[in-house]
Amino acid sequence: MQIKGRDIMIGLIAVVTGAAATVAATSMGTPVSASDKSAVERVVRDYILDHGEILQQSIERLQAHQMAKVIDGNRTLIETPFYGAWEGNPNGDVVLVEFFDYACGYCRASLPDVDRLLKDDPKLKIVYREMPVLGPDSTAAAELSLRVARKGSYAAFHRAAYLARPDAAVRAKLARQFGVDAASKDDEATEEIATNLQLQNALRLTGTPSWIAGDKILSGAVGYDALKAAIADVRAGKK
């Protein structure tokens, strides 16, 4: 069940104000009337409402904690690539996972950041997970990509597929170039895409690209520095 920010805010206000009133009553060491308790709750409530950033920070921390538990419970599935759909060090000490769509301009724009990470960080492993959310062309391109992943030519295909929007003509050209049959049914590729979309729902990924590093999710074309910092955080947490 997804907890909305407004629900969390209402709950936090109730919890904090109630706790503050209880602490006040305990510290006084004497019985506190209902009116006094109500007055304390009003003061605390007004303070929280006037300093909304406190609640926002609490909500973000709670949501991050909840999502970290979801990631941890699905880590093997998230970080295990579909055949050759990965790059970098096979035994990397950090795994960066990218959920992407070949029709996504932001994913295309992030490719130089990925290439730079691979060049600069010999201990990094990047796992690619197709998340076709932009229509039938995206789904067909993802299926084609997974066929290539089984053949071991994924890295070259991954970059070639970003050169133009993956319509039928582009896919046919890629299929010929990489020696795969784009027309045949592939149950394994279909199942992999379904699994990735289930992960999207479980992780509440709102679009592409989405990245997972350790217990952290980054959304969008966040850039090289943000990705590098997330990877560094994972390494720091292992020490």
Disulfide bonds with the S-S distance in Angstrom:
none
